[in-house]
Amino acid sequence: MKKLHLLFIFISIFFFSVAAPSLICTTIVSISDTDEFLLDLSLMAISATAAFIAIAAKQNDD
């Protein structure tokens, strides 16, 4: 079960590291391009949700 928690943490960190710089670049370069902005925002929401699930599972495991 601990390997599953590590997998959740790894996936959330990966998505966050990919989505955050992309979101910042999209915001700086073009605010009018809302489709890409919403896609990056949804990726960040998914990564945050995965991180919260991993943290909650870790706390319940302890």
Buried (B, 14 or more C-beta within 10 A) or exposed (E): EEEEBEEBBEBBBEBBEBBBEBBEEBBEEEEEEEEBBEBBBEBBEBBBEBBEBBBEBBEEEE
